[in-house]
Amino acid sequence: MRDLGVDALIEQQPAPPDEYAVQLVRGVEEHGADVDELLRKFSEHWALERMPAVDRAVLRLGAYELGWEPDVPSAVVISEAVELAKQYSTKDSGRFVNGLLSRIAAELRPTGAAGAAES
């Protein structure tokens, strides 16, 4: 949203960010076109550009983890993304993020791709 590169964004943080957070942000930047293609392929009736900005950011992180961080269990990726969306976005965002990431997980990780339960 601020149109900054990853390095500039990291440098502007008041405290050094967690190493894994930096790894995720760098991964999304490096694989951005592939991540966005996954989101476009599996979103139903939603253009990526029309999604709320927070949902889009959370989905990009989750899709990156599902596609390029195989050591993180699918259920953990989805659950954490759902919680972020519920806390920082719209009232329906948790369900939306859960559904979209679950479809991506089912494609990329056919075994153990169960979605997070909506609480």
N, CA, C and O atoms as CSV, one atom per row, in Angstrom:
chain,resi,resn,atom,element,x,y,z
A,1,MET,N,N,0.823,-1.193,0.000
A,1,MET,CA,C,0.000,0.000,0.000
A,1,MET,C,C,0.868,1.257,0.000
A,1,MET,O,O,0.476,2.299,-0.525
A,2,ARG,N,N,2.052,1.139,0.599
A,2,ARG,CA,C,2.934,2.307,0.676
A,2,ARG,C,C,3.899,2.346,-0.490
A,2,ARG,O,O,4.718,3.261,-0.578
A,3,ASP,N,N,3.824,1.391,-1.376
A,3,ASP,CA,C,4.653,1.347,-2.583
A,3,ASP,C,C,6.142,1.413,-2.247
A,3,ASP,O,O,6.906,2.156,-2.862
A,4,LEU,N,N,6.530,0.609,-1.247
A,4,LEU,CA,C,7.931,0.513,-0.850
A,4,LEU,C,C,8.446,-0.879,-1.183
A,4,LEU,O,O,7.686,-1.847,-1.174
A,5,GLY,N,N,9.720,-0.975,-1.474
A,5,GLY,CA,C,10.344,-2.278,-1.615
A,5,GLY,C,C,10.502,-2.930,-0.254
A,5,GLY,O,O,10.379,-2.272,0.779
A,6,VAL,N,N,10.772,-4.210,-0.258
A,6,VAL,CA,C,10.897,-4.954,0.991
A,6,VAL,C,C,11.995,-4.382,1.877
A,6,VAL,O,O,11.787,-4.194,3.075
A,7,ASP,N,N,13.150,-4.107,1.305
A,7,ASP,CA,C,14.256,-3.596,2.122
A,7,ASP,C,C,13.908,-2.270,2.788
A,7,ASP,O,O,14.192,-2.075,3.970
A,8,ALA,N,N,13.297,-1.364,2.041
A,8,ALA,CA,C,12.911,-0.066,2.604
A,8,ALA,C,C,11.861,-0.248,3.698
A,8,ALA,O,O,11.920,0.413,4.735
A,9,LEU,N,N,10.915,-1.131,3.470
A,9,LEU,CA,C,9.874,-1.395,4.465
A,9,LEU,C,C,10.478,-1.956,5.747
A,9,LEU,O,O,10.114,-1.530,6.844
A,10,ILE,N,N,11.391,-2.900,5.614
A,10,ILE,CA,C,12.030,-3.511,6.790
A,10,ILE,C,C,12.848,-2.472,7.552
A,10,ILE,O,O,12.822,-2.440,8.783
A,11,GLU,N,N,13.568,-1.628,6.829
A,11,GLU,CA,C,14.393,-0.602,7.467
A,11,GLU,C,C,13.555,0.405,8.253
A,11,GLU,O,O,14.041,0.980,9.227
A,12,GLN,N,N,12.312,0.624,7.848
A,12,GLN,CA,C,11.464,1.616,8.507
A,12,GLN,C,C,10.780,1.086,9.772
A,12,GLN,O,O,10.121,1.849,10.478
A,13,GLN,N,N,10.926,-0.183,10.058
A,13,GLN,CA,C,10.264,-0.737,11.240
A,13,GLN,C,C,10.945,-0.226,12.512
A,13,GLN,O,O,12.169,-0.105,12.558
A,14,PRO,N,N,10.150,0.071,13.542
A,14,PRO,CA,C,10.740,0.603,14.778
A,14,PRO,C,C,11.581,-0.429,15.525
A,14,PRO,O,O,12.468,-0.064,16.296
A,15,ALA,N,N,11.310,-1.712,15.303
A,15,ALA,CA,C,12.099,-2.797,15.899
A,15,ALA,C,C,12.367,-3.820,14.813
A,15,ALA,O,O,11.567,-3.966,13.888
A,16,PRO,N,N,13.468,-4.524,14.909
A,16,PRO,CA,C,13.749,-5.528,13.882
A,16,PRO,C,C,12.634,-6.578,13.829
A,16,PRO,O,O,12.264,-7.139,14.860
A,17,PRO,N,N,12.101,-6.845,12.637
A,17,PRO,CA,C,11.038,-7.832,12.531
A,17,PRO,C,C,11.576,-9.252,12.712
A,17,PRO,O,O,12.767,-9.508,12.539
A,18,ASP,N,N,10.689,-10.150,13.056
A,18,ASP,CA,C,11.008,-11.566,13.188
A,18,ASP,C,C,11.604,-12.075,11.880
A,18,ASP,O,O,11.158,-11.687,10.800
A,19,GLU,N,N,12.603,-12.938,11.974
A,19,GLU,CA,C,13.272,-13.464,10.780
A,19,GLU,C,C,12.300,-14.175,9.834
A,19,GLU,O,O,12.403,-14.037,8.615
A,20,TYR,N,N,11.365,-14.928,10.396
A,20,TYR,CA,C,10.423,-15.646,9.533
A,20,TYR,C,C,9.488,-14.666,8.827
A,20,TYR,O,O,9.119,-14.890,7.674
A,21,ALA,N,N,9.107,-13.603,9.492
A,21,ALA,CA,C,8.269,-12.584,8.844
A,21,ALA,C,C,9.004,-11.979,7.652
A,21,ALA,O,O,8.408,-11.766,6.596
A,22,VAL,N,N,10.288,-11.704,7.817
A,22,VAL,CA,C,11.094,-11.167,6.718
A,22,VAL,C,C,11.170,-12.191,5.590
A,22,VAL,O,O,11.043,-11.838,4.418
A,23,GLN,N,N,11.377,-13.455,5.941
A,23,GLN,CA,C,11.434,-14.525,4.936
A,23,GLN,C,C,10.130,-14.592,4.139
A,23,GLN,O,O,10.155,-14.761,2.920
A,24,LEU,N,N,8.997,-14.460,4.821
A,24,LEU,CA,C,7.705,-14.492,4.140
A,24,LEU,C,C,7.543,-13.305,3.193
A,24,LEU,O,O,7.130,-13.468,2.045
A,25,VAL,N,N,7.867,-12.125,3.678
A,25,VAL,CA,C,7.713,-10.927,2.849
A,25,VAL,C,C,8.622,-11.007,1.624
A,25,VAL,O,O,8.209,-10.665,0.516
A,26,ARG,N,N,9.838,-11.453,1.825
A,26,ARG,CA,C,10.757,-11.605,0.691
A,26,ARG,C,C,10.257,-12.677,-0.277
A,26,ARG,O,O,10.368,-12.519,-1.493
A,27,GLY,N,N,9.712,-13.758,0.257
A,27,GLY,CA,C,9.188,-14.825,-0.588
A,27,GLY,C,C,8.005,-14.374,-1.421
A,27,GLY,O,O,7.901,-14.711,-2.600
A,28,VAL,N,N,7.110,-13.610,-0.805
A,28,VAL,CA,C,5.955,-13.091,-1.551
A,28,VAL,C,C,6.437,-12.145,-2.646
A,28,VAL,O,O,5.917,-12.163,-3.762
A,29,GLU,N,N,7.429,-11.322,-2.326
A,29,GLU,CA,C,7.948,-10.412,-3.346
A,29,GLU,C,C,8.599,-11.196,-4.496
A,29,GLU,O,O,8.361,-10.899,-5.667
A,30,GLU,N,N,9.405,-12.181,-4.160
A,30,GLU,CA,C,10.125,-12.955,-5.179
A,30,GLU,C,C,9.179,-13.777,-6.063
A,30,GLU,O,O,9.402,-13.899,-7.268
A,31,HIS,N,N,8.139,-14.329,-5.472
A,31,HIS,CA,C,7.220,-15.214,-6.200
A,31,HIS,C,C,5.852,-14.561,-6.419
A,31,HIS,O,O,4.853,-15.252,-6.625
A,32,GLY,N,N,5.815,-13.243,-6.374
A,32,GLY,CA,C,4.556,-12.513,-6.431
A,32,GLY,C,C,3.658,-12.872,-7.601
A,32,GLY,O,O,2.452,-13.041,-7.420
A,33,ALA,N,N,4.214,-12.989,-8.784
A,33,ALA,CA,C,3.391,-13.302,-9.960
A,33,ALA,C,C,2.764,-14.692,-9.833
A,33,ALA,O,O,1.595,-14.881,-10.169
A,34,ASP,N,N,3.541,-15.661,-9.347
A,34,ASP,CA,C,3.011,-17.017,-9.172
A,34,ASP,C,C,1.970,-17.072,-8.050
A,34,ASP,O,O,0.956,-17.761,-8.165
A,35,VAL,N,N,2.232,-16.345,-6.973
A,35,VAL,CA,C,1.279,-16.285,-5.859
A,35,VAL,C,C,-0.038,-15.684,-6.332
A,35,VAL,O,O,-1.107,-16.230,-6.056
A,36,ASP,N,N,0.035,-14.568,-7.041
A,36,ASP,CA,C,-1.186,-13.922,-7.542
A,36,ASP,C,C,-1.920,-14.817,-8.535
A,36,ASP,O,O,-3.151,-14.821,-8.566
A,37,GLU,N,N,-1.194,-15.566,-9.337
A,37,GLU,CA,C,-1.834,-16.489,-10.278
A,37,GLU,C,C,-2.607,-17.577,-9.528
A,37,GLU,O,O,-3.711,-17.944,-9.931
A,38,LEU,N,N,-2.032,-18.090,-8.441
A,38,LEU,CA,C,-2.748,-19.065,-7.610
A,38,LEU,C,C,-4.042,-18.461,-7.072
A,38,LEU,O,O,-5.100,-19.089,-7.127
A,39,LEU,N,N,-3.951,-17.255,-6.558
A,39,LEU,CA,C,-5.128,-16.607,-5.991
A,39,LEU,C,C,-6.193,-16.374,-7.057
A,39,LEU,O,O,-7.378,-16.583,-6.799
A,40,ARG,N,N,-5.794,-15.954,-8.225
A,40,ARG,CA,C,-6.758,-15.751,-9.317
A,40,ARG,C,C,-7.403,-17.073,-9.738
A,40,ARG,O,O,-8.606,-17.133,-9.993
A,41,LYS,N,N,-6.594,-18.123,-9.805
A,41,LYS,CA,C,-7.091,-19.427,-10.246
A,41,LYS,C,C,-8.148,-19.989,-9.289
A,41,LYS,O,O,-9.133,-20.579,-9.732
A,42,PHE,N,N,-7.949,-19.808,-7.988
A,42,PHE,CA,C,-8.819,-20.447,-7.014
A,42,PHE,C,C,-9.872,-19.536,-6.387
A,42,PHE,O,O,-10.741,-20.017,-5.658
A,43,SER,N,N,-9.813,-18.248,-6.653
A,43,SER,CA,C,-10.864,-17.375,-6.125
A,43,SER,C,C,-12.111,-17.578,-6.982
A,43,SER,O,O,-12.030,-17.720,-8.202
A,44,GLU,N,N,-13.228,-17.587,-6.336
A,44,GLU,CA,C,-14.493,-17.785,-7.040
A,44,GLU,C,C,-15.260,-16.471,-7.038
A,44,GLU,O,O,-15.675,-15.986,-5.985
A,45,HIS,N,N,-15.443,-15.903,-8.214
A,45,HIS,CA,C,-16.214,-14.669,-8.394
A,45,HIS,C,C,-15.566,-13.453,-7.749
A,45,HIS,O,O,-16.258,-12.484,-7.436
A,46,TRP,N,N,-14.252,-13.482,-7.545
A,46,TRP,CA,C,-13.544,-12.348,-6.961
A,46,TRP,C,C,-12.301,-12.053,-7.786
A,46,TRP,O,O,-11.446,-12.923,-7.952
A,47,ALA,N,N,-12.193,-10.851,-8.297
A,47,ALA,CA,C,-10.963,-10.403,-8.939
A,47,ALA,C,C,-9.979,-10.034,-7.830
A,47,ALA,O,O,-10.370,-9.434,-6.829
A,48,LEU,N,N,-8.736,-10.381,-8.001
A,48,LEU,CA,C,-7.713,-10.099,-6.998
A,48,LEU,C,C,-7.684,-8.615,-6.648
A,48,LEU,O,O,-7.568,-8.254,-5.477
A,49,GLU,N,N,-7.787,-7.774,-7.638
A,49,GLU,CA,C,-7.719,-6.328,-7.432
A,49,GLU,C,C,-8.916,-5.781,-6.655
A,49,GLU,O,O,-8.839,-4.686,-6.098
A,50,ARG,N,N,-10.013,-6.525,-6.612
A,50,ARG,CA,C,-11.217,-6.061,-5.913
A,50,ARG,C,C,-11.309,-6.574,-4.483
A,50,ARG,O,O,-12.191,-6.158,-3.731
A,51,MET,N,N,-10.414,-7.466,-4.102
A,51,MET,CA,C,-10.417,-7.978,-2.726
A,51,MET,C,C,-9.971,-6.871,-1.780
A,51,MET,O,O,-9.154,-6.030,-2.153
A,52,PRO,N,N,-10.499,-6.865,-0.559
A,52,PRO,CA,C,-9.993,-5.901,0.427
A,52,PRO,C,C,-8.475,-6.045,0.564
A,52,PRO,O,O,-7.950,-7.157,0.511
A,53,ALA,N,N,-7.781,-4.942,0.737
A,53,ALA,CA,C,-6.313,-4.943,0.774
A,53,ALA,C,C,-5.758,-5.875,1.846
A,53,ALA,O,O,-4.775,-6.575,1.603
A,54,VAL,N,N,-6.367,-5.895,3.014
A,54,VAL,CA,C,-5.879,-6.768,4.082
A,54,VAL,C,C,-6.070,-8.226,3.684
A,54,VAL,O,O,-5.168,-9.040,3.880
A,55,ASP,N,N,-7.230,-8.569,3.130
A,55,ASP,CA,C,-7.463,-9.949,2.680
A,55,ASP,C,C,-6.417,-10.340,1.648
A,55,ASP,O,O,-5.850,-11.431,1.717
A,56,ARG,N,N,-6.163,-9.464,0.702
A,56,ARG,CA,C,-5.203,-9.741,-0.359
A,56,ARG,C,C,-3.812,-9.986,0.227
A,56,ARG,O,O,-3.120,-10.912,-0.197
A,57,ALA,N,N,-3.400,-9.178,1.186
A,57,ALA,CA,C,-2.083,-9.340,1.808
A,57,ALA,C,C,-2.002,-10.658,2.579
A,57,ALA,O,O,-1.012,-11.382,2.472
A,58,VAL,N,N,-3.031,-10.962,3.345
A,58,VAL,CA,C,-3.064,-12.211,4.119
A,58,VAL,C,C,-3.074,-13.415,3.179
A,58,VAL,O,O,-2.374,-14.400,3.415
A,59,LEU,N,N,-3.862,-13.333,2.121
A,59,LEU,CA,C,-3.923,-14.427,1.153
A,59,LEU,C,C,-2.589,-14.629,0.448
A,59,LEU,O,O,-2.192,-15.766,0.190
A,60,ARG,N,N,-1.905,-13.557,0.139
A,60,ARG,CA,C,-0.592,-13.683,-0.505
A,60,ARG,C,C,0.398,-14.389,0.427
A,60,ARG,O,O,1.152,-15.260,-0.007
A,61,LEU,N,N,0.390,-14.014,1.687
A,61,LEU,CA,C,1.271,-14.690,2.647
A,61,LEU,C,C,0.926,-16.171,2.753
A,61,LEU,O,O,1.811,-17.026,2.703
A,62,GLY,N,N,-0.360,-16.469,2.898
A,62,GLY,CA,C,-0.789,-17.861,3.031
A,62,GLY,C,C,-0.512,-18.680,1.787
A,62,GLY,O,O,-0.041,-19.814,1.884
A,63,ALA,N,N,-0.794,-18.128,0.628
A,63,ALA,CA,C,-0.544,-18.855,-0.624
A,63,ALA,C,C,0.951,-19.100,-0.805
A,63,ALA,O,O,1.356,-20.172,-1.254
A,64,TYR,N,N,1.767,-18.115,-0.457
A,64,TYR,CA,C,3.218,-18.307,-0.531
A,64,TYR,C,C,3.641,-19.452,0.384
A,64,TYR,O,O,4.390,-20.335,-0.035
A,65,GLU,N,N,3.171,-19.444,1.622
A,65,GLU,CA,C,3.552,-20.510,2.552
A,65,GLU,C,C,3.122,-21.879,2.027
A,65,GLU,O,O,3.887,-22.841,2.099
A,66,LEU,N,N,1.907,-21.966,1.503
A,66,LEU,CA,C,1.429,-23.249,0.982
A,66,LEU,C,C,2.263,-23.731,-0.197
A,66,LEU,O,O,2.499,-24.930,-0.345
A,67,GLY,N,N,2.708,-22.806,-1.029
A,67,GLY,CA,C,3.440,-23.197,-2.220
A,67,GLY,C,C,4.940,-23.337,-2.046
A,67,GLY,O,O,5.569,-24.132,-2.743
A,68,TRP,N,N,5.532,-22.570,-1.116
A,68,TRP,CA,C,6.988,-22.517,-1.057
A,68,TRP,C,C,7.571,-22.780,0.329
A,68,TRP,O,O,8.791,-22.737,0.491
A,69,GLU,N,N,6.760,-23.044,1.303
A,69,GLU,CA,C,7.245,-23.358,2.654
A,69,GLU,C,C,6.648,-24.703,3.087
A,69,GLU,O,O,5.736,-24.740,3.913
A,70,PRO,N,N,7.160,-25.801,2.530
A,70,PRO,CA,C,6.541,-27.115,2.757
A,70,PRO,C,C,6.606,-27.611,4.197
A,70,PRO,O,O,5.845,-28.505,4.567
A,71,ASP,N,N,7.494,-27.056,5.018
A,71,ASP,CA,C,7.602,-27.514,6.403
A,71,ASP,C,C,6.497,-26.973,7.304
A,71,ASP,O,O,6.306,-27.461,8.418
A,72,VAL,N,N,5.774,-25.972,6.828
A,72,VAL,CA,C,4.678,-25.408,7.630
A,72,VAL,C,C,3.400,-26.172,7.269
A,72,VAL,O,O,2.991,-26.166,6.108
A,73,PRO,N,N,2.764,-26.829,8.244
A,73,PRO,CA,C,1.555,-27.597,7.951
A,73,PRO,C,C,0.433,-26.716,7.376
A,73,PRO,O,O,0.260,-25.565,7.777
A,74,SER,N,N,-0.308,-27.280,6.444
A,74,SER,CA,C,-1.404,-26.548,5.801
A,74,SER,C,C,-2.382,-25.983,6.818
A,74,SER,O,O,-2.793,-24.827,6.720
A,75,ALA,N,N,-2.750,-26.796,7.788
A,75,ALA,CA,C,-3.728,-26.344,8.782
A,75,ALA,C,C,-3.211,-25.140,9.564
A,75,ALA,O,O,-3.993,-24.262,9.929
A,76,VAL,N,N,-1.920,-25.089,9.822
A,76,VAL,CA,C,-1.329,-23.961,10.546
A,76,VAL,C,C,-1.366,-22.708,9.671
A,76,VAL,O,O,-1.738,-21.632,10.138
A,77,VAL,N,N,-0.979,-22.849,8.402
A,77,VAL,CA,C,-1.011,-21.718,7.473
A,77,VAL,C,C,-2.413,-21.135,7.417
A,77,VAL,O,O,-2.600,-19.927,7.562
A,78,ILE,N,N,-3.396,-22.002,7.205
A,78,ILE,CA,C,-4.776,-21.550,7.032
A,78,ILE,C,C,-5.318,-20.942,8.317
A,78,ILE,O,O,-5.946,-19.883,8.292
A,79,SER,N,N,-5.079,-21.601,9.425
A,79,SER,CA,C,-5.585,-21.108,10.710
A,79,SER,C,C,-5.035,-19.724,11.044
A,79,SER,O,O,-5.781,-18.843,11.470
A,80,GLU,N,N,-3.730,-19.533,10.850
A,80,GLU,CA,C,-3.133,-18.239,11.153
A,80,GLU,C,C,-3.647,-17.153,10.213
A,80,GLU,O,O,-3.886,-16.022,10.636
A,81,ALA,N,N,-3.815,-17.494,8.947
A,81,ALA,CA,C,-4.340,-16.518,7.982
A,81,ALA,C,C,-5.773,-16.134,8.329
A,81,ALA,O,O,-6.140,-14.961,8.255
A,82,VAL,N,N,-6.574,-17.112,8.705
A,82,VAL,CA,C,-7.962,-16.846,9.084
A,82,VAL,C,C,-8.008,-15.916,10.290
A,82,VAL,O,O,-8.800,-14.974,10.314
A,83,GLU,N,N,-7.179,-16.167,11.273
A,83,GLU,CA,C,-7.159,-15.325,12.470
A,83,GLU,C,C,-6.745,-13.893,12.129
A,83,GLU,O,O,-7.332,-12.942,12.644
A,84,LEU,N,N,-5.747,-13.733,11.273
A,84,LEU,CA,C,-5.349,-12.384,10.860
A,84,LEU,C,C,-6.488,-11.673,10.138
A,84,LEU,O,O,-6.762,-10.501,10.396
A,85,ALA,N,N,-7.142,-12.383,9.241
A,85,ALA,CA,C,-8.240,-11.774,8.483
A,85,ALA,C,C,-9.396,-11.402,9.400
A,85,ALA,O,O,-9.987,-10.332,9.250
A,86,LYS,N,N,-9.722,-12.273,10.345
A,86,LYS,CA,C,-10.825,-11.984,11.270
A,86,LYS,C,C,-10.499,-10.775,12.142
A,86,LYS,O,O,-11.378,-9.970,12.450
A,87,GLN,N,N,-9.242,-10.650,12.537
A,87,GLN,CA,C,-8.858,-9.564,13.433
A,87,GLN,C,C,-8.719,-8.225,12.712
A,87,GLN,O,O,-9.072,-7.188,13.273
A,88,TYR,N,N,-8.210,-8.230,11.479
A,88,TYR,CA,C,-7.852,-6.974,10.833
A,88,TYR,C,C,-8.679,-6.594,9.613
A,88,TYR,O,O,-8.466,-5.525,9.042
A,89,SER,N,N,-9.620,-7.443,9.199
A,89,SER,CA,C,-10.374,-7.121,7.988
A,89,SER,C,C,-11.871,-7.154,8.270
A,89,SER,O,O,-12.294,-6.869,9.390
A,90,THR,N,N,-12.661,-7.492,7.287
A,90,THR,CA,C,-14.114,-7.432,7.399
A,90,THR,C,C,-14.686,-8.621,8.169
A,90,THR,O,O,-13.973,-9.585,8.449
A,91,LYS,N,N,-15.958,-8.552,8.504
A,91,LYS,CA,C,-16.582,-9.632,9.278
A,91,LYS,C,C,-16.648,-10.946,8.509
A,91,LYS,O,O,-16.704,-12.009,9.127
A,92,ASP,N,N,-16.642,-10.903,7.197
A,92,ASP,CA,C,-16.701,-12.117,6.382
A,92,ASP,C,C,-15.329,-12.579,5.896
A,92,ASP,O,O,-15.229,-13.596,5.210
A,93,SER,N,N,-14.289,-11.854,6.239
A,93,SER,CA,C,-12.962,-12.151,5.703
A,93,SER,C,C,-12.405,-13.502,6.168
A,93,SER,O,O,-11.752,-14.197,5.390
A,94,GLY,N,N,-12.650,-13.873,7.399
A,94,GLY,CA,C,-12.148,-15.155,7.895
A,94,GLY,C,C,-12.655,-16.322,7.065
A,94,GLY,O,O,-11.889,-17.206,6.684
A,95,ARG,N,N,-13.936,-16.315,6.793
A,95,ARG,CA,C,-14.541,-17.388,5.993
A,95,ARG,C,C,-13.991,-17.366,4.567
A,95,ARG,O,O,-13.693,-18.417,3.999
A,96,PHE,N,N,-13.856,-16.174,3.992
A,96,PHE,CA,C,-13.337,-16.028,2.632
A,96,PHE,C,C,-11.905,-16.552,2.535
A,96,PHE,O,O,-11.591,-17.327,1.631
A,97,VAL,N,N,-11.040,-16.139,3.451
A,97,VAL,CA,C,-9.646,-16.570,3.461
A,97,VAL,C,C,-9.557,-18.077,3.677
A,97,VAL,O,O,-8.769,-18.754,3.018
A,98,ASN,N,N,-10.351,-18.594,4.584
A,98,ASN,CA,C,-10.362,-20.036,4.851
A,98,ASN,C,C,-10.704,-20.816,3.580
A,98,ASN,O,O,-10.012,-21.772,3.230
A,99,GLY,N,N,-11.753,-20.413,2.902
A,99,GLY,CA,C,-12.182,-21.128,1.705
A,99,GLY,C,C,-11.154,-21.089,0.598
A,99,GLY,O,O,-10.861,-22.113,-0.020
A,100,LEU,N,N,-10.605,-19.915,0.342
A,100,LEU,CA,C,-9.650,-19.768,-0.758
A,100,LEU,C,C,-8.348,-20.514,-0.476
A,100,LEU,O,O,-7.845,-21.226,-1.345
A,101,LEU,N,N,-7.804,-20.359,0.717
A,101,LEU,CA,C,-6.566,-21.073,1.037
A,101,LEU,C,C,-6.784,-22.583,1.126
A,101,LEU,O,O,-5.881,-23.356,0.807
A,102,SER,N,N,-7.961,-23.006,1.551
A,102,SER,CA,C,-8.248,-24.450,1.589
A,102,SER,C,C,-8.257,-25.036,0.182
A,102,SER,O,O,-7.759,-26.141,-0.034
A,103,ARG,N,N,-8.822,-24.299,-0.781
A,103,ARG,CA,C,-8.815,-24.776,-2.170
A,103,ARG,C,C,-7.386,-24.842,-2.711
A,103,ARG,O,O,-7.028,-25.791,-3.409
A,104,ILE,N,N,-6.580,-23.849,-2.393
A,104,ILE,CA,C,-5.186,-23.848,-2.840
A,104,ILE,C,C,-4.435,-25.014,-2.200
A,104,ILE,O,O,-3.687,-25.722,-2.875
A,105,ALA,N,N,-4.636,-25.210,-0.907
A,105,ALA,CA,C,-3.962,-26.309,-0.207
A,105,ALA,C,C,-4.353,-27.663,-0.787
A,105,ALA,O,O,-3.506,-28.545,-0.929
A,106,ALA,N,N,-5.617,-27.831,-1.119
A,106,ALA,CA,C,-6.071,-29.100,-1.690
A,106,ALA,C,C,-5.375,-29.386,-3.013
A,106,ALA,O,O,-5.127,-30.546,-3.342
A,107,GLU,N,N,-5.061,-28.356,-3.764
A,107,GLU,CA,C,-4.364,-28.512,-5.043
A,107,GLU,C,C,-2.864,-28.732,-4.848
A,107,GLU,O,O,-2.281,-29.629,-5.456
A,108,LEU,N,N,-2.247,-27.916,-4.003
A,108,LEU,CA,C,-0.792,-27.966,-3.851
A,108,LEU,C,C,-0.320,-29.043,-2.897
A,108,LEU,O,O,0.780,-29.576,-3.046
A,109,ARG,N,N,-1.151,-29.362,-1.917
A,109,ARG,CA,C,-0.778,-30.340,-0.882
A,109,ARG,C,C,-1.954,-31.305,-0.690
A,109,ARG,O,O,-2.645,-31.239,0.327
A,110,PRO,N,N,-2.182,-32.180,-1.636
A,110,PRO,CA,C,-3.394,-33.015,-1.594
A,110,PRO,C,C,-3.540,-33.881,-0.328
A,110,PRO,O,O,-4.659,-34.241,0.037
A,111,THR,N,N,-2.451,-34.210,0.331
A,111,THR,CA,C,-2.571,-34.946,1.587
A,111,THR,C,C,-2.435,-33.974,2.739
A,111,THR,O,O,-1.488,-33.189,2.787
A,112,GLY,N,N,-3.362,-34.022,3.653
A,112,GLY,CA,C,-3.324,-33.150,4.821
A,112,GLY,C,C,-3.686,-31.712,4.521
A,112,GLY,O,O,-3.152,-30.802,5.155
A,113,ALA,N,N,-4.580,-31.481,3.571
A,113,ALA,CA,C,-4.921,-30.108,3.181
A,113,ALA,C,C,-6.201,-29.615,3.821
A,113,ALA,O,O,-6.826,-28.687,3.308
A,114,ALA,N,N,-6.603,-30.206,4.918
A,114,ALA,CA,C,-7.847,-29.792,5.560
A,114,ALA,C,C,-7.772,-28.335,5.986
A,114,ALA,O,O,-6.751,-27.878,6.501
A,115,GLY,N,N,-8.850,-27.617,5.769
A,115,GLY,CA,C,-8.919,-26.207,6.121
A,115,GLY,C,C,-9.081,-26.000,7.608
A,115,GLY,O,O,-9.374,-26.933,8.356
A,116,ALA,N,N,-8.889,-24.785,8.018
A,116,ALA,CA,C,-9.043,-24.421,9.419
A,116,ALA,C,C,-10.520,-24.304,9.743
A,116,ALA,O,O,-11.309,-23.819,8.932
A,117,ALA,N,N,-10.881,-24.745,10.914
A,117,ALA,CA,C,-12.264,-24.630,11.343
A,117,ALA,C,C,-12.583,-23.180,11.652
A,117,ALA,O,O,-11.800,-22.492,12.306
A,118,GLU,N,N,-13.705,-22.723,11.194
A,118,GLU,CA,C,-14.164,-21.356,11.462
A,118,GLU,C,C,-14.789,-21.339,12.851
A,118,GLU,O,O,-15.741,-22.075,13.113
A,119,SER,N,N,-14.265,-20.509,13.736
A,119,SER,CA,C,-14.814,-20.480,15.100
A,119,SER,C,C,-15.743,-19.323,15.285
A,119,SER,O,O,-16.296,-19.143,16.370
